Amino acid sequence: MKKSCPGIPVLFFLCSFFLSVSGLFSTEPMENPFGIMISGVGVEKRLEIARNLGVTLYRPGVAIFTETWNGRNEECEAALKAGLKLVLTVRNGKGPGKPCTPPANIAEYKKTLGQILEKYHPEVLAIENEENSQQLFYSGSPEDYLKQLKAAVDVARQHGVKCTNGGLVCRLVALLMAEKYREEGNVMKAEEILKQALDERKYRKALNTPLAKSQIARGRTLLAGYKTTGIDFVNFHWYIPNAFLLKEAIAFMRQSTDLPVILNELGQQKSTDPAEVETLMNVIVQEKVPLAVWFSTDINAFAEARGLIESDGTLRPNGIRFQKFLQTHFGVGK
């Protein structure tokens, strides 16, 4: 009778072990997750800038509004023609300048939304913008919004389009994180979050103002409801140049919703410091966020957003840093 060779089972075991371990540490190359949203220059110039920067995703400078939809949007068509993928925000209203309202006729809303998706088939559809902000963007209740979002998801599914919420503002996300830590008894961690997210004069009373309490309640209802709507991602906006806070926010949003995180708005306020750009972009890559759209528009009101370009379309130093980051990490751009 032939004796079996003891080395064969051992060799088989070792091969299996090393294959399984190597699988744990193997890293698939990450696709370029960055997009751009630009205004202040003409559409053709915006698209030229987008191509030169090396982005693959494009969010039009103005949302499509269902009540004024006439069958086409020139900026969307130009972006698709340029080979860019759309990150499209659709809002239920007549145009910018006032908060949108929940659809009065949900069937008509779904019909119009279907026409838009059939026409442009975006990479990701975002429903409304900053739905927590009643004064600026969405006048309905959280319950109204979640009902509208679920209806939109139904339409998006029919067209094979991924769907997300409009995007919670960064300081509400910080408030929600701080409140969570405070409820868990970690007051020091809550204060650390608020100190880094808010102005020094504001952070101590941040959780105690009527507006903050109202926003926290609204944010909690939205967070609890997102995963019931069927959305593919949970979306928030970010303008705080702090890597620790952004990492905390990504983890918090993932844990709160059990959904992958994206940011269809990321940028700078009151600053064009190139180091801030690299700080935020590094976090997006480290955390493997699949989509992050940089907001490149100068806004003198509200929190004073600052873009990557001058008024003539030339890149600022922060724009050059953005471009170089994409060249270094993804081999794209000029």
GITAWO-V233556 format. One record per helix or strand of 3 or more residues. SS is the DSSP state (alpha for helix, beta for strand). FROM is the first residue (numbers start at 0). TO is the last residue. If there is no record, write none. Layout:
{{SS FROM TO} {SS FROM TO}}
This chain:
{{alpha 5 24} {beta 33 37} {alpha 42 52} {alpha 65 67} {alpha 73 80} {beta 84 90} {alpha 105 119} {beta 123 126} {alpha 141 157} {beta 161 164} {alpha 169 182} {alpha 186 196} {alpha 202 204} {alpha 209 228} {beta 232 237} {alpha 242 256} {beta 259 265} {alpha 273 285} {beta 291 295} {alpha 316 329}}
